[in-house]
Amino acid sequence: MTDTPRSVVPPHLRAGAVPSPRAAAAPSSDAFHSSGQSPGPVRTLHLLGPGRVGRALVPHLADLPLRVVAISDTTATAFDRQGLPLAAIAAHKAAGGSLASWPRAEAIPTELAVRIVGADVVVDATPTDQASVQAALQRARAALQNGAFLAVAGKNALAEAAPQWLLGPHRGRVGVHAALGGAGQALLRELDELREHCRELVLVGNVTTTVLIEAIERGGSLDDGLAVARQLGLLEADPTQDLDGSDAATKLRAVWGAVFADAWTAPPAFDRIARTDARALDPAVLRARAEQGLTTRLVARGGRSGTDLRVAYEAVERGSPLAAPPDRVVYGYQLPSGLRVHTGLGIGHERTAQALAKDLVAFFVRGQEGSR
């Protein structure tokens, strides 16, 4: 994320100008419908990235004891401790407006805004962008140092920080359900067991390439598949990330860091992961496999040593869990008892928003269970 720096913090955003969100929180009268739990205290939320995913998240917040007090885009931060007009801001953004033109919004660096606002919950719904990994890490660091719960949609920062976020002192305070396509909660639930027993990761985490493969198997071209993926809203901001295997490799690094690394250990470097480019595929080979009752998937694999991480197109039996349709991701963990599979449906901006909402629900459920 690119931010416009400002040397002077505006008065209404100064840390001493308003009470902390925890001091300002008041009991909620709204039912906690999503989880079936009784009402709890209202928590404050800072939304980073009111793009398609962020705007799709807004309706899901209505049933949660949350007050959105800050929203940040690449230009500015809108802030109001009493709560922001979400529908109006969403409409402003959907019409092509920026927060820089929103009344009283301030163009300060997003990391600084996160620190000053000090919300109980920070949701980073910004798109995945390799060029902005450091900015995403800085935003996350600011949120976690404030003691906030953090839910992320992008996977690039997770690929760099999975051991620190999921294994260290922040464990239980980072939601990665959306970042892993709706399979993040299953990973976190079973993380201790997987860390002890998993021998190899076997992931089919990029659905765009599945769309491309199915288009080619039907006799179409790579461009035909890209057109379908674009229509479904599956393409990354830079389609090259899908085509050259970068997206799949990034997810592999993220999961490897969670399952095989020690806290504070960096995952294997991105450039150490062998990748196959979709543009190098031979359509005749894919169609021949289809005629034989097989299909092809982009499979990311890696063992505990971290020296054998690779992303390649493999022939897969039609009945294999790896032969998932293009509406879901598959995260496989090879255990002594066989392959354990987690599937996720968090694909596209609407389902990614639903996955973020599930992380928020889980945060509140844990908080209520811990207070009993």
N, C-alpha and C positions, 0 to 999 in steps of 0.2 A: 504494500500500500504506500502511495506517495502522499505525504502530508505537507501542508504549507506551514512552515515554522512561523512562530510569533514570539517576540521577545518578552512581551508583557502579558501576563495572565489577566483576563478580564475580571472585573470585581465580582460578578455573579458566579464565576467559576473558581474563585480563590478558596482554598481549603477551609479557611476560617470563616467564610461568609455564610455557611449553612451548616446545620448539624450533620453528623455522620449518618449514613443510611441506617445503621443499626440502631442509633439513638432515635432516629425519626420513624422507625418502623412502628406501625400500629396494628392492633388485631384486625383481621380481615373478616368481613361479613359475607364474603362470597363463598359459595360451596366449592370444594376442591373436587370437581366432577371427574376429572381425568383419571384419578387414582382411587376414588371412592373413600378418600381420607376426610377427616373432619377439617374445618378451616383452621389455618394457622396464621402466624404473623405475616403481614405483607412484606415482601422482599423487593428491593430495588434492582432494576435491570438496566444494563448498558448494552445496546445493540450496535455492533460494528458491522457495517455493510448493509444498508437498506436497499439492496439490489433485488433480483428476482427471488432469491432464497429468503432474504430478510423480510421482504414484503409478504411472501407466502407464510412466514412464521406468525405474522401478526394475529390472524384469527385464532390461532392455537393458544395464544396467551390469555384469552378471555376467561378461561376456566381455571387459571392458575392464580394463586395469591401473589401477584407480581404487579409492580408499578414501574413502567418504563420511564426512567428519568433522564436518559441520555441516548442519543443516536448519533453515530459518526459515519461519515463517508470520507472519500479521499480529499474533500475540500474543507470540511469544517465539522464541528460538533454542536448539535442543538441540545440544550440542557434546561430542565426545569424540575426541581426537587418534588413538586406537587404532581408531576406526571405530564407527559407530552401528548398532543393530539395525534395519535398514531394514524388514524385514517387519513387525516389531512396531509401528514408528512408522506405517507405511502402514495397518495395521489400525486403529490408534488414531484416525487421521485419518478413515478411511473410516467409522468408527462415529460420527463427529460430534465427536470430541475435538479439543482444541486443544493446541498445544505448551506453552501456559502451564501445563497440568496434567501435563506429562511430567516425570518426576523430573530434577531439577537443570537443567531448562531455565530460561533467564533472559530476562526481558522487557526487553531493551535494543533501541534502534533498529536496524533491519536494516542500514542503511548502516554503523553502527558495528560490528555483528557481522561484516560482510564484511571490514572493515579489520582487526579483531582476529584473526579466524580465519586470514586470509591464505592461503586455499586456492589451489592451482595452477589449478584450474578452478572457475568459478562458472556455474551454470545457473539462469537466471531463467525459471521456468515459471509465473509468476503470470499471471492473466488480463489481457487488454487492458482498460484502464480509463482513459478520458481524464482523470478527476479525479486520478489518481495518477501522471501523467507525470513530474512533477518528482521524486517519490520514486524512480521507476524509473531516471531519469537519474542520481540521486545514488548509487544502488546500483551502477549500471554504472561510474560514475566511480571509485568506491572499488575495485571489482574491477580495473579497468584500471590504476589508479595503483599497485596492489599487484603489477602484472606478470602478472596471471592471464589465462587464456583465458576469454572470456565467450561463452556461447551463450544466445540469447534466443528466447522463444516469442511474446511480445507485440510488436505493431508500432508502438504509439504512441510509445514512446521512440525507436525507430529512425527514425520520421518526423521527429523533431526533430534527431537526431544522426547521420544517415547519412553526411554528409560527414566529420565528425570520426572516426567509427568505421571507415569503410571506405576513406578516402583519406589520412588523416593518419598520425601516428606509430603508431597502433594498427592499421594495416592488417594483415590476416592473423591478428588476435587476437580477432575478433568473428565468431561464427557466426550467420547470419540465415536458415538453411535453413527452420527452423520458422516464423519470423516471416513469411516469404513463401510459406507454404503448400507447402513442399517444392520451391520453385523458386529458393531463395536461393543454392545452390552453383553452379548454372549461371550466375547473374548474376555472382558473384564470379570465376568462371573466365574469363569473357569481358568483364570490366569495362573493361579498357583499350581493347579494340576498340570496345565500345559507346560509351564516352565520346568516342571520336574520330569515329565514323561515324553514330551514331544521330541521327535527325531528330525522331522523335516516339515517345512511349510509347503503347501501345494495350493496356490491361489489362482482363481479366475476372477480377477477384480475389475477388469475393464470391459464394460458391456458394449462400448462403441465398436470394438473389434469383433464382438459376437454379431452385431448388426451387419458389419462389413462382410463377414464370412457367410452369413446366411444369404445375403444379397448375391454374392458370387456363386454360392451353391445353386441358387435358382436360375443362374445364367446371366446375371447382371454384372456390372462392373464395380470397381472400387468407388468410383464417383457416385454410382447409384446408391451404394451403401452409405456413403457420406451424406447424401441428400436425405436419406431416411433418418439417419442419426441426428442430423441438424433439425429436422422437423420434430423429432421426439425430444429435443432439448438435451441431448446426451453429450454433445461435443464439449470438450474443454474450451476455455477462452482462446487458447492456442491449439488448434486441432493437431498440430505436430506432436503434442504430448501423447495423444492417443496413437497416432500412426507409428511413431518411432519407439514405442514401448516405455516411454518415460513415466506415464501415469501408472502403469502396472509395476514398474520398478520402484516407484515412490511408495506405493502401498506395501510392497514386499519389504522395503527398508523399515517402514513403520511397524509392521507386525513382527519382523525379526527383532527389532529393538525391544518390543514388549515381551516376547517369548524367550529370547536367547541372551539378551544383554544383561549385564549387571547395572544397578543404579549408577548413573553418571558415566556410563560407557557409551561412546558414540557408535551408532550402527555403521556397517561397512560403507565406504564412500560410494557415492552414486556411480562414479565412472568405473567402479570395479564390477558392476553388474552387467553381464553380457545380455544384449537385447537384439531382437529380430524386428526389422521394420516391416510393417504391413505392405508397403509399396514394393517389397521384394517377393511377395507371395506369387506363386504360379497358379492362376485360376484353374488350369487343367488338373493340377494335383488335388485341389480342394474338391472339384467336381467328381473326380475319380473316387476319392474317399467316400463322398456322399452316395455314389452308386453302389459302393460296397457295404452300405449300412453304417458308415462311420461319419463323424463330423470332425471339425477342427476348432480348437480353442487356444487363445493366448494364455499360456500357463506360466506363472511365476513360481520358481522353486528355490529353496535354500535350506541348508542344514545348520546345525549348531555352530560349526566352525566359522561360518561366515565367509568362507573362501570359494563357495560354489554357487553363489547367487546368480540366477539367470532367468531371462524372460524369453520364451520361444513358443512358436506355434506347434502344437502337438496333435496327432490323430487321437481321437477320443471315441470310445464306444458310446452309442446313442443312449444306452441305459446308465451310463456313468453319472455320478453326481456332478462331475466336472462339465458335463454337457448341458449346463443350465441354459434356459432361454434368455433372451436379451433384456429381460425385465428384472434381473437379479444378479447379485454377485455371490461367489462361492469362496469361502475361506476354509481350507482343509488343513488338518493337523495330523500328521502321521504318528500314531501312538503304537506301542507294542500290541495292542488289541486290534489295530486297524486304523482306517482313516476316519477321523471325526470331522464332520462337516457343519459349518455354520453358514447359513444363507442370509442374505439381506436384500430388502426391497427398497432401500433408500436411494433410488435412481431418479434423476431429474430434479428440478427445483422444488416441485411440490412435495415429493416424497423425502427429499433432503430436509425440508422444513419440518415434516412430520417426525423425522428422526431426531432433529434438534429438540423438538417439543418432548419427545420421549426421554431425552436426557434430563430435561428440566423436571419432568414428573418424577423421575428416579431420584433427583436431588431432593425434592420435597419429601418423598416417601422416606428416604434415609434419615432426613432430619427429624421427621415425626417419630420414626421408630427409635431413634437415638435419644429422644426426649422422654420416652416412657420409663 
